[in-house]
Amino acid sequence: MIRHALIFWITMVLAVLGVIDDVMFNHFARLVSLIVPILVFGVILGLYKYSASRYTKKPKVKVKPSARTMEKVAAAKRPQSAGKRKRYPFQVIEGSKGKNDDQQPKYH
């Protein structure tokens, strides 16, 4: 992509130098012959930029989000407070072996 930009700018600089050379040494003789290509380029650019498809009305299709999606959006909007504990549908059940502090690793 950088290579294409470099080629573009080198071409533009050479084109500007060519136009300046024509104006300085040929006193606008060849510049008059450039009017038709410039006008054609301008018309094509104008048609491209302001195409008719931009102004035609396209029906916008509205998609109704599902209830599940709306629940996710509503949950994301709700502020979550740090002080409340969440309720989970499970709980830890203590084992029957009993705890032995000597058996636990020191990094726990």
Backbone hydrogen bonds, N-H to C=O, Kabsch-Sander energy under -0.5 kcal/mol:
donor,donor_aa,acceptor,acceptor_aa,energy
5,A,1,M,-1.9
6,L,2,I,-2.3
7,I,3,R,-2.3
8,F,4,H,-2.4
9,W,5,A,-2.5
10,I,6,L,-2.2
11,T,7,I,-2.2
12,M,8,F,-2.4
13,V,9,W,-2.3
14,L,10,I,-2.3
15,A,11,T,-2.2
16,V,12,M,-2.4
17,L,13,V,-2.4
18,G,14,L,-2.1
19,V,15,A,-2.3
20,I,16,V,-2.5
21,D,17,L,-2.2
22,D,18,G,-2.3
23,V,19,V,-2.3
24,M,20,I,-2.4
25,F,21,D,-2.4
26,N,22,D,-1.8
27,H,23,V,-0.5
28,F,22,D,-0.6
29,A,26,N,-1.3
32,V,28,F,-1.3
34,L,30,R,-0.6
34,L,31,L,-0.8
35,I,32,V,-1.2
38,I,34,L,-2.0
39,L,35,I,-2.5
40,V,36,V,-2.6
41,F,37,P,-2.5
42,G,38,I,-2.3
43,V,39,L,-2.4
44,I,40,V,-2.5
45,L,41,F,-2.6
46,G,42,G,-2.4
47,L,43,V,-2.6
48,Y,44,I,-2.2
49,K,45,L,-2.6
50,Y,46,G,-2.7
51,S,48,Y,-0.7
54,R,51,S,-1.0
55,Y,52,A,-0.9
56,T,52,A,-0.9
58,K,56,T,-0.5
61,V,59,P,-0.6
62,K,60,K,-0.6
63,V,61,V,-0.5
64,K,62,K,-0.6
70,M,66,S,-2.2
71,E,67,A,-2.0
72,K,68,R,-1.8
73,V,69,T,-2.3
74,A,70,M,-2.5
75,A,71,E,-2.4
76,A,72,K,-1.9
77,K,73,V,-1.5
78,R,74,A,-1.4
81,S,79,P,-0.6
88,Y,86,K,-0.6
94,E,92,V,-0.5
101,D,99,K,-0.5
103,Q,100,N,-1.0
104,Q,100,N,-0.7
108,H,105,P,-1.1
